[in-house]
Amino acid sequence: GGNGESIRTGMSEEAIRLAFLDNLFYVQGRFLEVASLDDKYKALAYTVRDRLLHRWVSTIRTYQQANPRTVCYLSAEYLPGPFMGLNLLNMGIEEPTRKALQSLGIDLESLIAYEQEPGLGNGGLGRLAACFMDSLATLQIPATSYGIRYEFGIFQQDIRNGEQVETTDNWLHYGNPWEVRRPQISYDVKIGGHTEHYTNEQGLHRVRWVPHETFRGVAIDTPILGHDVNTVNLMRLWRAEAAEALDFHAFNEGDYYGAVLREVRSETISKVLYPNDAPEIGKRLRLLQQHFFVTCSLQDMMRVHRTTGMPIERFHEKFTVQLNDTHPAIAVAELMRLLLDNHHLDWDTAWHVTRHTFAYTNHTLLPEALEKWPIPLFQSLLPRHLEIIYEINSRFLDEVRQRYPFDPDRAQRLSIIDETLPRHVRMAHLACIGSFAINGVAELHSQLLKETVLRDFYELWPEKFQNKTNGVTPRRFMLLSNPGLGSLLNETLGHGWETDLEQLRGLEAHADDPAFQERWRQVKRQRKEALAGEVHKLCGIDITPTSLYDVQVKRIHEYKRQHLNLLHIITLYNRIKRNPALDIVPRTFIFGGKSAPGYAMAKLIIRLINAVAEMVNRDRDVAGRLKVVFLPNFSVKLGQWVYPAADISQQISTAGKEASGTGNMKFSMNGALTIGTLDGANVEIREDVGAENFFLFGLDADAVSHTLANGYRPWDYYNANQELKDVIDLIASGFFAHGDRSLFQPLVDHLLQHDSYLLLADYADYIACQDQVSAAYRDPQRWTRMSILNVARIGKFSSDRTIAEYCRDIWKVQPVPVKLD
Ligand code: 26Q
């Protein structure tokens, strides 16, 4: 390498150029003149990976010597987004790499754009896990993130004839340069069969689980680099494989075919991510997936624990395990099983270790979204776990009855077993009982948890309950996706804000400076033009950067109320049709998000968005004033184009329904203003950026529950508001469905007869608030000031702050800095 640098580790332009050519030749077997885009992408990825591995080895060595307490994050989902750009940025070699490639006639941006992201999650929960990995590494906290390496991630969404069509996401087709398979790190996974209780030679009670089948989980590791540090943590995902090649030899030749079939069947466990962001009850494979990754992860921790020489009774001193929702909650029973049956601890000791190991994060208040499993299914798949759960429950309920001797209902309500037929195992109860800490993901959500779905647990153990308001990583969502903003901030504030986001406060002093305001607008304008280019590529629609970009991107859900947004769009449309000379602020409405494949109403909302887009975009009367775009296949990667380009961010869920939201933070960090309800983290964002810099509307959570409890009548709102009536009637008329009155009838009927998410109750206030938005946008100085102040005061919503709080209040862990060997 140049200047005596190693070709595997050198950071100069020259070293990177040589490494790139070397990898192109020796890994891809190509030379520059014949290399495809894929070849070049891989050559660069391996060049970056070599440098990651260097830091990774140093990290492992440091951890081995210091033997620190380690955070284990258990999550069924991860949405890390593309790795190339972020790894270059975090390693600080973006510029030399850009130049090295340039000297070879290659454009770095085209290689970054080529990367396919791992879609190993549905939405907010999986993306939160990825932001946490980024912050854990940046804060130099020893941490491993465990999960499932799905072969097929979240489906790819196409829009055909205005409808969502799902196709498979074959993200591994061209190979994944960021992962390392570790065949020697693998564990047995048992399922089914029965248990045998017996007394051993010493007269001790023992349990043997005789499974029906055994699989194996093999580790596949992805290094996660922190920003401006040498810490590389691991994302360790498990891939299901056949129990052992030994099977082939053990069985006689006649069973060769059967052995191959077993292998194929094993692999189905990690084949595909369930594309629902609410549980579908009773799916056997889903429970199998949860057990699969949980047992592999706990066995892996026990292997590491053995290497420390500490006794197993001190497992919880070495590891602290965070449960990302109830998806990994089976871990409570599984750790008990491993401690009792494999390590032969007595019940009380095992229970002590377990209760000091786990902490549980809840992500939902919707009672119908709490995970539960039918007992017969549980029994047939995990017979030993069910026994252990019954024992945990019986001891727990004894305690409850002692505490509340005259309240038999309470024991029923608290029980892990839902006794109403058919009987179920309630996973949130198992998680609460087995954890030392329970947290919600925003102040309002944590408060409502204590008052509603987890109220009885709160009364029992108030000290267990905490709040940890979500955050997002400013490295990916500011620096990487909005380089223009990054440069302006560096110039204005110097470096440091990237890992200490409160430093953005320094912007307040510039909020009214006309020259700074002008540069601020230029940054936004440039991102709006860039997004226009992407929209043209993806949908063939031309949008105008001078219009107000009004954006709602998130999973499609009735509670998130994408259709309330539509009611506003149709209201504006009607206003223009009634008065074609109307002077309004030109707007581009941008939607994005996937619907669960089986969620009919959500799919109908997507159809209505596209139907409204079709009518509005081709109407000459509204040309130049309204445009509606549905971006297909919304992803982390697309988000990086969208968040920096938005003027207005729509966070309009029915109050009390959105646990936190994290898109709200990503928009605000990029200078978008929010129109939102008092829901989830919106409440805290508004508190921090200031009420005068936030467009608030709608009923609050209290008013929502009162309205619903007092016999809500959506008809009354429909009859009382002419604009609302016109909008609903227009949808019902078939105007957006080429005259077909039946297509959107289920949606209209639901709104008029039930409207469980109170769209009609919030309509008038929402429209008035949107009118305020337009008025503000007409005054660029006022708007820019509000935008600057949003960024200046968004510091709290860095996931670094969130993770620092988890470290201090729950995990009790400290940074362990890593020196490069
Ligand atoms: C469970 C069982 C079976 C099949 C699917 C599931 C499942 C999968 C994903 C249930 C829920 C999810 C995802 C939930 C989710 O994304 N929740 C969001 O979490 C964010 C991070 O805390 C919050 O900001 C959002 O408010 C919350 O909706």
Boltz pocket constraint, residues with backbone or C-beta under 6 A from the ligand:
constraints:
  - pocket:
      binder: B
      contacts: [[A, 122], [A, 123], [A, 124], [A, 125], [A, 126], [A, 128], [A, 274], [A, 276], [A, 277], [A, 278], [A, 279], [A, 280], [A, 286], [A, 327], [A, 362], [A, 363], [A, 364], [A, 369], [A, 371], [A, 441], [A, 470], [A, 657], [A, 658], [A, 659], [A, 660], [A, 661], [A, 662], [A, 680]]
      max_distance: 6.0
